Amino acid sequence: MSPKRWIVLLLFVLISVCANAEEQLLESTRYNVYFAFIKVGEAETKLYKLKEGVYKATSKVYTTGIVDKIYTVRDYLESTFTNSHFIKYKARIREGHYKRDDFITYDPKTGTITYVKNGKLKRKSRVEGPVFDMLSSYFTYRKHLKAEFIVTSGKKEAKPKIKCLSKKKVYVCKLWVPVKGLLVSRNPKKPVTMYIDKKTRILLLSKIPTRWGTIRIKLKGVGHGKDGANHRRK
C-alpha cells in the first residue's frame, strides 16, 4: 500500500474514533426563573451520555433584564456521574461581587470525597456511598423518585428526603435537602416542591422557598427529550 493510502486510512480511523467519542446529547431544557411574579432570569440544563452507564450534566443560571444590571448572576455547574455515584463536580459561581469555584471528586473504591475551593484543598473525607453531588442528585431523583443516597456540597454531606404524590400526568414531590446548594431551599427545614412529568420525567415547575420569598422555575422549552422527540413549550 502506498504512503498516501496509509495516510488516508489513518485519517479515516482517527475520524471514526473521534466520532464515536463524541458526547451524545440526551436532553436540553430551558427555564424561566421568577421571584414572586417577576421574571429575574433563566436557567438551562443539558444531559449527555459519555459512554455506557456514564453521563454528564450541565446547568447554567443567569439573570436577565433590569435585574441583570442590578445584581448579575452567572452560575455554571457540571457533573459527571454514573447510576450509582458521582465522579466529579465543577461549579463556577458568580453572583454580584461574590465569586467561588468548586471542584469535588469521589473515588468509590476508597469512598473518598475531595473538595477543592478556589484552587485550595479544603477537605478530604471518607463517605460511604452511594454519593451524588447537587446536580447529579437532581437527575437521579428524576429517574428513581424513591432513591436513597447521600448528597454532598463538598463542605458536608446529608441524606435528602423526598415524598411524591402521583397525579394524572405529573408527580408532585416535596424534597428536603439538609445542605445548602444552588437552587435548593436556603432553609433546609422548608421543602422544595417539584412537578415532574410522568412520561418524560422532565421538571415542569419547581418552587423554592427562600428567606425573602419563593423562587419559581418554570419550563420554557425542551429538546432531545428522553423519547428522542423535539418538544417545545412557551
Secondary structure, 3 states (H helix, E strand, C coil): CCHHHHHHHHHHHHHHHHHHHCCEEEEEEEEEEEECCEEEEEEEEEEEEEECCEEEEEEEEEECHHHHHHCCEEEEEEEEEECCCEEEEEEEEEECCEEEEEEEEEECCCCEEEEEECCEEEEEEECCCCEEECCHHHHHHHHCCCCCCEEECCCCEECCEEEEEECCCEEEEEEECCCCCCCCCCCCCCCEEEEEECCCCCEEEEEEECCCCEEEEEEEEEECCCCCCCCECC
